[in-house]
Amino acid sequence: MPFDLNTAFDNAIAQSATDIFLRSGGLPRMRVRGEVTPISTEVVTEAEMDAVMLRLLGHPKNAKKYED
């Protein structure tokens, strides 16, 4: 099942998470009461991470502000 940002946010809110951690090739995780736990057992693909970044930043040119 592909990674869904809305579902991740819904899970985080339901569990009172303070942070969500996403990384291409890694499991999506959230911090709940100081503990970092997986949101799912499926890794976030590079394509899924690109889609998340585009959604959050609004336009690919905005990503240049955050590149290393």
Salt bridges, closest charged atoms under 4 A:
ASP19 OD2 - ARG31 NE 2.87
